[in-house]
Every structure is written in C-alpha cells, then in structure tokens.
Amino acid sequence: MSKKTLRRTDLKNYMKILFVNNFFSSYGGAEKLMLNQADLLARNGNEVVFFATDRQPFAINSYPHAKFFTKFTDFKKLNKLDSIKVLPRILYNTESEAKLTSLIAQTKPDIVHCHNIYYHLTPSVLSACKKAKIPVVMTLHDPRLMCPGGTMMLKSQSYCNNEYCVKGNPLYGLIYKCRNSSLKESLISTLEYSFNRACRHYDYVSLFICPSRAVYNLAEKSGIRRNRLTMLNNFIDDHLFERPLTYAHKGYFLYVGRLAKEKGVHYLIEAAKFLPKNIGFHIVGSGPEEENLRKKASPNIKFKGYLEGDKLRKEYSGCIASILPCNWFETFGLTIAESFAYGKPVIASRIGAIPELVTENQDGLLFKPGNVEELSHMIYKLYKQKELAALMGKNARQKAEKMFNSDLHYKNLIKVYISVLI
C-alpha cells in the first residue's frame, strides 16, 4: 500500500482519476456504475481517464487513450489446449502492466480506481501502479476476490452457506465445479484465485470499496483487515428523480438484468405457472440462459431483450413491481435502486445485500431464494392489493431519494479518494 504526496493545493475541487476496468462499455452492472461515476466526477470538475481491454464497442467513440488498451481475449471460445496456452495471461497479463505504465506516465493521475480486473487485465495493473507510486482503491462489485467462482454458489446451483473458499480452501471450488459447472473454468478460476493469494497481489490496494455491509462482512471473513475496507452505496442517475411519478401500471411484473443462472430468472418462469394467466411478466435483458428460458416460458411472459434509455423507463413505469429472484451473493442490486426511484416496490430473494435495501412490507417483499411457491404468493399479493403496491412504491421512492442520490455518493467517493492521498 502507498500514499501519494498531494500535488494540488485545492484537491477537493480538482482531481485526476484513472479508472481501470476489464471493459470500457456498458456491458454489465460494474461498467454501468463506473461510467456513471465518471460522469459524476467530470460534472464536478474532475478529470477521468480510462484503461481497459480493447473489446468493442467503447462507451466513447474514438477514445483518445484507446491506443493504450490491452488486447481482449475471449477465453470462453478457446479449446482446452489454447486455454492452457493463455493461462499465464489470465494469471498475470504483462501487456496490461506495460500499457498501463505508459498511460500513467502520459496522464499522471492522482489516484487509480480499479473496478473489475479479474482474468483480463489481471492484478498486473496493480504492479504498474506500485511502480509509479500511485495509490489504488478498488470497488468489490462481486465476491470474486473471496470466491473463485465469483458468485458464492455451490456447484453453480445454490448459495454456498458454508463459505468454504472464503475461509481459505479454494479446492472446493474445483471439486464442486463452482464456475459455470465447468471443470475447465473451475480449474482456471481456482488457479487464478490461489495464485493471487499466494503472491499477495492485492496487498497494494489501499482501500476496498464495499457497496454493502454484506460485502464488507464477507471481505473481512476472507482476511482483509477492517482498515482496508470502507462502505459506499451505489447511486442512480439524478434524471430518474426529475420525472413525475405515476403509481398507475399496466398489470405486469418486471425483471431487469442479465439472463444467467445465478440471477434466478428460472424461478420466476416457474412461479408464473402457478398464477392466473392474466398476470403478465416482462423480462428485460439478455444472456447465456435466454434460449432455455424462452423454451420454458408461458405465453404471459414477454422477453423484451436488452433495453436502455426511454424504452427501459417505460418498462419500469408500467410495472406493478420489479422482481429480483437471484440465488447468488448480490453485492448491491442496482435494479432495486432504480425500481425505487420509479416508485415501484421490489419482490426479491433474501440473500446477500438485498435485505439491506428492501425493508420487508414497507417498500417490498422478500422470499427465500429458490422458493417458487413463496415467490408466486408474493406476486399475487401485490397484484390483488394495488393500494398496498402503491404505498410501498411511495416508500420506495422516498428511500431512493435519501440513500441513492448522486450528491451523497459524490461527497463520500471524494472522501474515499482523499483518505488514501493524505
């Protein structure tokens, strides 16, 4: 760990931050938050520089620093032999280290903020920061630093209550094939996890930003000291609070997110079978499970694909409530915050950070992960009790305005940066 001598006398008003993430796009929740943070920082007079792989499309066309980006490799498309050949690159990407070193030399940032760097950029970027004596903070968007599989799901099926790997034995991740139920992927993730622990690559990170108490507690269990952990809630765009609210709806429930096994959308598909056919469901998103989900879905379930902007806003505005049926360790749940901002209650799994966001019977309902019967009862309850759904929606909006506004996030984020610079 290192702290850098301040070079600017008025650091609170101006800072140059280098964001480091595998992808420079709105690929997932981590990327979405990173880009929103960058916009927030820039609006407040700071300068943000990005470093990533060259996977297209970019969030900014013709980005001037893209010449420094690391070559992207799609590991999922490699056969077993090629996977072995690229293993050193997965463990420690020397190209990332060299290119980030050059970018730091040219841009001279005050601080580096890492987001997701596993597998692609790798912790080699931390070596570049260490050589340049630039302090680093890192957001824990998922539990991958504590779990080789990255989801806290045993056998890629259900939550790992035993927390085997968190306690220091990553072999369980290999034995149970916890990475996408794949022996190859589980072997690689276990090697990567063990290699980084043995080499102590993450020791140079001054502060880990935890988006919830659940993440904070899990990180502490894994051996990260409290003085290297801090909590900072995610936030949502201010424009969501500017639109007039309507508690009217079009009679459907909404899921927004990636269509992957850990997101538990298959539970929603099953729950729909127990409900009257006039109750509709809209599923927004795409992912590896989309084809399987479509095959199992009843006619009252509509797949909308990936949406953003006005199309996504219309989906939120028209729903009774949103549903988050995940069975993995949800580190925050950005769609919960977004639903609250639209004045919509949330029905969600009682897992990870979700109980920190959803107050049961006030702004949403919680069910045991994987309990399809309980989920279906909750859906029917809000469908029949429209006044209750509207009241929960009002409570949800008030919570969002208080907890997830950008001003609060910006003040706390700057405090995090300053704490490692002085």
C-alpha positions as CSV (number, residue, x, y, z in Angstrom):
1,M,0.0,0.0,0.0
2,S,1.2,3.5,-0.7
3,K,0.0,7.1,-0.1
4,K,0.9,9.8,-2.6
5,T,2.0,13.3,-1.6
6,L,-0.6,15.7,-2.8
7,R,0.4,17.8,-5.8
8,R,-2.6,20.1,-5.9
9,T,-3.3,22.5,-3.2
10,D,-7.1,22.5,-4.0
11,L,-7.5,18.8,-4.3
12,K,-11.2,18.9,-3.2
13,N,-12.0,20.9,-6.3
14,Y,-10.0,19.0,-8.8
15,M,-8.6,15.5,-9.1
16,K,-7.4,13.3,-12.0
17,I,-8.7,9.8,-11.5
18,L,-7.7,6.8,-13.6
19,F,-10.5,4.2,-13.9
20,V,-9.3,0.6,-14.6
21,N,-11.8,-2.0,-15.7
22,N,-11.9,-5.0,-18.0
23,F,-14.4,-3.4,-20.3
24,F,-14.9,0.2,-21.5
25,S,-18.6,-0.2,-22.2
26,S,-22.0,-0.5,-20.5
27,Y,-21.6,-4.3,-20.6
28,G,-22.8,-5.0,-17.1
29,G,-23.6,-3.5,-13.7
30,A,-20.0,-2.8,-12.8
31,E,-19.5,-0.9,-16.1
32,K,-22.7,1.0,-15.7
33,L,-21.7,2.2,-12.2
34,M,-18.2,3.0,-13.4
35,L,-19.4,5.2,-16.3
36,N,-22.0,6.9,-14.1
37,Q,-19.2,7.6,-11.5
38,A,-17.0,9.0,-14.3
39,D,-19.8,11.3,-15.4
40,L,-20.5,12.4,-11.9
41,L,-16.8,13.2,-11.2
42,A,-16.5,15.1,-14.5
43,R,-19.6,17.2,-13.8
44,N,-18.0,18.2,-10.5
45,G,-14.8,19.5,-12.2
46,N,-12.6,16.4,-12.1
47,E,-10.9,14.6,-14.9
48,V,-11.3,10.9,-15.6
49,V,-9.1,8.7,-17.7
50,F,-10.0,5.1,-18.6
51,F,-7.9,1.9,-19.0
52,A,-9.5,-1.3,-20.3
53,T,-9.2,-4.1,-22.9
54,D,-10.0,-3.2,-26.5
55,R,-13.2,-5.1,-26.5
56,Q,-15.7,-3.2,-28.6
57,P,-18.0,-1.3,-28.6
58,F,-16.5,1.5,-26.4
59,A,-18.5,3.8,-24.3
60,I,-16.9,6.7,-26.1
61,N,-16.2,6.5,-29.8
62,S,-12.7,7.3,-30.9
63,Y,-11.5,7.5,-27.3
64,P,-8.0,9.1,-27.4
65,H,-6.4,6.8,-24.9
66,A,-7.7,3.6,-26.5
67,K,-4.2,3.1,-28.1
68,F,-3.1,2.1,-24.6
69,F,-5.8,-0.6,-24.1
70,T,-4.9,-4.2,-23.7
71,K,-5.8,-6.8,-26.3
72,F,-9.1,-8.6,-25.5
73,T,-9.2,-12.4,-25.5
74,D,-12.5,-14.2,-25.4
75,F,-11.5,-17.1,-23.1
76,K,-14.8,-18.8,-23.4
77,K,-14.2,-19.5,-27.1
78,L,-10.9,-21.2,-26.5
79,N,-10.5,-25.0,-26.6
80,K,-8.7,-26.8,-23.8
81,L,-5.2,-26.7,-25.4
82,D,-5.5,-22.9,-26.1
83,S,-6.8,-22.3,-22.6
84,I,-3.6,-23.9,-21.2
85,K,-1.5,-21.7,-23.6
86,V,-3.1,-18.5,-22.4
87,L,-3.2,-19.4,-18.7
88,P,-0.1,-17.2,-17.9
89,R,-2.0,-14.2,-19.4
90,I,-5.1,-15.0,-17.2
91,L,-2.9,-15.1,-14.1
92,Y,-0.7,-12.1,-14.8
93,N,-1.1,-10.1,-18.0
94,T,2.3,-8.5,-18.7
95,E,0.8,-6.5,-21.6
96,S,-1.7,-4.8,-19.2
97,E,1.2,-3.9,-16.9
98,A,3.3,-2.4,-19.7
99,K,0.5,-0.4,-21.3
100,L,-0.9,0.9,-18.0
101,T,2.6,2.0,-17.1
102,S,2.8,4.0,-20.3
103,L,-0.7,5.5,-19.8
104,I,0.2,6.6,-16.2
105,A,3.4,8.2,-17.5
106,Q,1.4,10.2,-20.0
107,T,-1.6,11.2,-18.0
108,K,-0.1,11.5,-14.5
109,P,-3.3,10.6,-12.4
110,D,-3.6,11.4,-8.8
111,I,-5.3,8.1,-8.0
112,V,-6.3,4.8,-9.6
113,H,-9.7,3.4,-9.1
114,C,-10.0,-0.3,-10.1
115,H,-13.3,-1.9,-10.8
116,N,-13.3,-5.4,-12.3
117,I,-9.8,-6.5,-13.3
118,Y,-10.0,-10.3,-12.9
119,Y,-8.9,-12.7,-15.8
120,H,-8.5,-10.0,-18.5
121,L,-6.4,-7.0,-17.2
122,T,-5.3,-9.1,-14.1
123,P,-3.6,-7.7,-10.9
124,S,-0.6,-6.9,-13.1
125,V,-2.1,-3.4,-13.3
126,L,-1.5,-3.1,-9.6
127,S,2.2,-3.6,-10.2
128,A,2.2,-0.8,-12.7
129,C,0.5,1.5,-10.1
130,K,3.0,0.4,-7.4
131,K,6.0,1.2,-9.7
132,A,4.5,4.7,-10.4
133,K,3.7,5.1,-6.7
134,I,0.1,5.9,-7.5
135,P,-2.4,4.9,-4.7
136,V,-5.2,2.5,-5.6
137,V,-8.7,2.0,-4.4
138,M,-10.9,-0.9,-5.7
139,T,-14.6,-1.5,-5.8
140,L,-15.8,-5.0,-4.9
141,H,-18.6,-5.4,-7.5
142,D,-18.8,-9.1,-6.9
143,P,-17.4,-11.6,-4.4
144,R,-14.7,-12.9,-6.8
145,L,-11.9,-11.8,-4.5
146,M,-13.4,-14.1,-1.8
147,C,-14.8,-16.8,-4.1
148,P,-13.0,-18.5,-7.1
149,G,-16.4,-18.9,-8.8
150,G,-17.2,-15.3,-8.3
151,T,-20.9,-16.0,-7.3
152,M,-20.8,-17.7,-3.9
153,M,-22.9,-20.5,-5.5
154,L,-22.0,-24.1,-4.6
155,K,-21.9,-26.3,-7.7
156,S,-23.2,-23.3,-9.7
157,Q,-26.7,-24.1,-8.3
158,S,-27.4,-22.7,-4.8
159,Y,-25.8,-20.3,-2.3
160,C,-22.7,-21.6,-0.6
161,N,-23.7,-21.3,3.0
162,N,-20.5,-23.0,4.2
163,E,-18.4,-20.3,2.6
164,Y,-15.6,-22.9,2.0
165,C,-13.3,-20.8,-0.1
166,V,-13.8,-17.6,1.8
167,K,-12.3,-19.4,4.8
168,G,-9.2,-20.2,2.7
169,N,-9.7,-23.5,0.9
170,P,-10.3,-22.8,-2.8
171,L,-10.2,-26.5,-3.8
172,Y,-13.9,-26.8,-3.0
173,G,-14.5,-24.5,-6.0
174,L,-12.7,-27.1,-8.2
175,I,-14.3,-30.2,-6.6
176,Y,-17.8,-28.9,-7.0
177,K,-17.1,-27.2,-10.3
178,C,-18.5,-23.9,-9.0
179,R,-17.5,-21.8,-12.1
180,N,-20.4,-22.3,-14.5
181,S,-20.5,-26.0,-13.7
182,S,-17.4,-26.4,-15.9
183,L,-14.3,-28.3,-14.8
184,K,-12.1,-26.3,-17.2
185,E,-13.4,-22.9,-16.0
186,S,-13.3,-24.0,-12.3
187,L,-9.7,-25.2,-12.6
188,I,-8.7,-21.9,-14.2
189,S,-10.6,-19.8,-11.6
190,T,-9.1,-21.8,-8.7
191,L,-5.6,-21.4,-10.0
192,E,-6.1,-17.7,-10.5
193,Y,-7.6,-17.3,-7.0
194,S,-4.7,-19.3,-5.4
195,F,-2.0,-17.6,-7.4
196,N,-3.2,-14.1,-6.4
197,R,-3.5,-15.1,-2.8
198,A,0.0,-16.7,-2.7
199,C,1.6,-13.7,-4.5
200,R,-0.4,-11.2,-2.4
201,H,-1.1,-9.0,-5.5
202,Y,-4.0,-7.2,-3.9
203,D,-1.9,-6.0,-0.9
204,Y,-1.1,-2.8,-2.8
205,V,-4.8,-1.8,-2.8
206,S,-5.1,0.9,-0.1
207,L,-8.8,0.7,0.3
208,F,-11.5,-1.7,-0.9
209,I,-14.9,-0.1,-1.5
210,C,-17.8,-2.3,-0.4
211,P,-21.2,-1.4,-1.9
212,S,-23.0,-3.0,1.1
213,R,-22.5,-4.3,4.6
214,A,-22.8,-7.8,3.3
215,V,-19.8,-7.4,1.1
216,Y,-17.9,-5.7,3.9
217,N,-18.5,-8.7,6.2
218,L,-17.6,-11.2,3.5
219,A,-14.3,-9.4,2.7
220,E,-13.4,-9.3,6.4
221,K,-14.1,-13.0,6.7
222,S,-11.7,-13.6,3.9
223,G,-8.9,-11.9,5.8
224,I,-8.9,-8.3,4.6
225,R,-8.4,-6.0,7.5
226,R,-11.0,-3.5,8.5
227,N,-8.7,-0.5,8.0
228,R,-8.6,-1.5,4.3
229,L,-12.4,-1.7,3.9
230,T,-15.0,1.1,3.6
231,M,-18.7,1.1,2.6
232,L,-20.1,3.2,-0.2
233,N,-23.6,2.6,-1.6
234,N,-24.1,2.7,-5.3
235,F,-26.2,5.5,-6.7
236,I,-28.6,6.2,-9.6
237,D,-28.9,9.0,-12.2
238,D,-30.5,12.2,-11.0
239,H,-32.7,12.3,-14.0
240,L,-34.7,9.4,-12.6
241,F,-35.9,11.7,-9.8
242,E,-36.8,14.6,-12.2
243,R,-39.7,12.7,-13.9
244,P,-43.2,13.0,-12.4
245,L,-44.3,9.7,-10.7
246,T,-47.3,7.7,-11.6
247,Y,-48.4,4.8,-9.5
248,A,-50.6,3.5,-12.2
249,H,-49.5,0.4,-14.0
250,K,-50.3,-1.9,-16.9
251,G,-50.7,-5.1,-14.9
252,Y,-47.3,-6.8,-15.4
253,F,-44.3,-7.5,-13.2
254,L,-40.8,-6.7,-14.4
255,Y,-37.4,-8.3,-14.3
256,V,-34.4,-6.3,-15.5
257,G,-30.9,-7.9,-15.6
258,R,-28.7,-10.5,-17.2
259,L,-30.3,-13.8,-18.1
260,A,-27.8,-16.0,-16.3
261,K,-28.3,-19.0,-14.0
262,E,-27.2,-17.1,-10.9
263,K,-29.9,-14.4,-11.5
264,G,-32.6,-16.9,-10.8
265,V,-34.9,-16.0,-13.7
266,H,-35.9,-19.6,-14.0
267,Y,-37.6,-19.3,-10.6
268,L,-39.7,-16.5,-12.0
269,I,-40.6,-18.6,-15.0
270,E,-41.7,-21.4,-12.7
271,A,-43.7,-19.1,-10.4
272,A,-45.6,-17.7,-13.3
273,K,-47.1,-21.2,-13.9
274,F,-48.9,-21.1,-10.5
275,L,-50.5,-17.7,-11.3
276,P,-53.5,-16.6,-13.3
277,K,-52.6,-16.2,-17.0
278,N,-53.8,-12.5,-17.0
279,I,-50.8,-11.6,-14.8
280,G,-48.1,-10.5,-17.2
281,F,-44.3,-10.6,-16.9
282,H,-41.8,-8.6,-18.9
283,I,-38.2,-9.8,-18.9
284,V,-35.6,-7.2,-19.9
285,G,-32.1,-8.3,-20.6
286,S,-30.0,-10.9,-22.5
287,G,-27.5,-13.6,-21.5
288,P,-26.5,-17.2,-21.8
289,E,-29.7,-18.6,-20.4
290,E,-32.1,-16.7,-22.7
291,E,-32.8,-19.6,-25.1
292,N,-33.5,-22.0,-22.3
293,L,-35.8,-19.5,-20.5
294,R,-37.7,-18.8,-23.7
295,K,-38.4,-22.5,-24.1
296,K,-39.8,-22.9,-20.6
297,A,-41.8,-19.6,-20.5
298,S,-45.6,-19.5,-20.6
299,P,-47.4,-17.2,-23.1
300,N,-47.9,-14.4,-20.5
301,I,-44.1,-13.9,-20.3
302,K,-42.7,-11.4,-22.8
303,F,-39.0,-11.2,-23.5
304,K,-38.0,-7.6,-24.3
305,G,-34.3,-8.0,-25.0
306,Y,-31.7,-5.5,-23.8
307,L,-33.2,-2.1,-23.3
308,E,-31.9,1.3,-22.1
309,G,-33.0,4.9,-22.1
310,D,-36.6,5.8,-22.7
311,K,-37.6,2.2,-23.6
312,L,-36.3,0.9,-20.2
313,R,-38.0,3.8,-18.4
314,K,-41.3,2.8,-20.0
315,E,-40.9,-0.7,-18.7
316,Y,-40.3,0.5,-15.2
317,S,-43.2,3.0,-15.3
318,G,-45.7,0.4,-16.5
319,C,-45.0,-2.4,-14.0
320,I,-46.7,-3.2,-10.7
321,A,-43.3,-4.1,-9.1
322,S,-40.0,-5.4,-10.2
323,I,-38.7,-8.9,-9.3
324,L,-35.1,-9.9,-8.4
325,P,-35.1,-13.7,-7.8
326,C,-31.4,-14.2,-7.7
327,N,-29.7,-17.1,-5.9
328,W,-26.2,-15.8,-5.8
329,F,-24.5,-13.3,-3.5
330,E,-26.0,-10.0,-4.7
331,T,-23.5,-7.3,-3.7
332,F,-25.9,-4.4,-4.1
333,G,-28.8,-4.8,-6.6
334,L,-28.8,-1.7,-8.8
335,T,-32.1,-2.6,-10.3
336,I,-33.6,-2.3,-6.8
337,A,-32.4,1.3,-6.5
338,E,-33.7,2.0,-10.0
339,S,-37.1,0.5,-9.2
340,F,-37.4,2.5,-6.0
341,A,-36.6,5.7,-8.0
342,Y,-39.5,5.0,-10.3
343,G,-41.7,4.5,-7.2
344,K,-42.0,0.7,-7.7
345,P,-41.7,-1.9,-4.9
346,V,-39.4,-4.9,-5.3
347,I,-40.0,-8.6,-4.7
348,A,-36.6,-10.1,-4.1
349,S,-34.6,-13.0,-2.7
350,R,-33.5,-12.7,0.9
351,I,-29.8,-13.0,0.1
352,G,-26.6,-11.0,0.1
353,A,-27.1,-7.3,0.3
354,I,-30.7,-7.3,-0.7
355,P,-32.2,-7.3,2.8
356,E,-30.2,-4.1,3.4
357,L,-32.0,-2.3,0.6
358,V,-35.5,-3.8,0.8
359,T,-37.4,-3.3,4.0
360,E,-40.0,-6.0,4.1
361,N,-43.6,-4.9,4.0
362,Q,-42.6,-1.3,3.6
363,D,-41.0,-1.0,0.2
364,G,-41.0,-4.6,-1.0
365,L,-41.3,-8.2,-0.1
366,L,-38.5,-10.8,0.5
367,F,-38.6,-14.6,-0.1
368,K,-36.3,-17.5,0.5
369,P,-34.0,-18.0,-2.5
370,G,-35.4,-20.7,-4.8
371,N,-38.8,-20.9,-3.1
372,V,-41.1,-20.7,-6.1
373,E,-44.3,-21.1,-4.1
374,E,-43.4,-18.2,-1.8
375,L,-42.5,-16.1,-4.8
376,S,-45.8,-16.8,-6.5
377,H,-47.8,-15.9,-3.4
378,M,-46.0,-12.5,-3.2
379,I,-46.6,-11.7,-6.8
380,Y,-50.3,-12.5,-6.4
381,K,-50.5,-10.4,-3.2
382,L,-49.2,-7.2,-4.9
383,Y,-51.3,-7.9,-8.0
384,K,-54.5,-8.1,-5.9
385,Q,-53.6,-5.4,-3.4
386,K,-53.0,-2.5,-5.7
387,E,-53.2,0.1,-2.9
388,L,-50.5,-1.8,-0.9
389,A,-48.3,-1.8,-4.0
390,A,-48.8,1.9,-4.5
391,L,-48.0,2.6,-0.8
392,M,-44.8,0.5,-1.0
393,G,-43.9,2.4,-4.1
394,K,-44.1,5.8,-2.4
395,N,-42.0,4.5,0.5
396,A,-39.5,3.1,-2.1
397,R,-39.2,6.5,-3.8
398,Q,-38.5,8.3,-0.5
399,K,-35.8,5.8,0.3
400,A,-34.2,6.2,-3.1
401,E,-34.1,10.0,-2.8
402,K,-32.4,9.7,0.6
403,M,-30.0,6.8,0.0
404,F,-29.1,6.7,-3.6
405,N,-28.7,10.3,-4.7
406,S,-25.6,11.4,-6.6
407,D,-24.7,14.3,-4.3
408,L,-24.3,12.0,-1.3
409,H,-22.4,9.4,-3.4
410,Y,-20.0,12.1,-4.8
411,K,-19.2,13.5,-1.3
412,N,-18.4,10.1,0.0
413,L,-16.4,9.0,-3.0
414,I,-14.2,12.1,-2.8
415,K,-13.7,11.3,0.9
416,V,-12.5,7.9,0.0
417,Y,-10.0,9.3,-2.5
418,I,-8.7,11.9,-0.2
419,S,-8.3,9.4,2.6
420,V,-5.7,7.4,0.6
421,L,-3.9,10.6,-0.7
422,I,-3.1,12.3,2.6
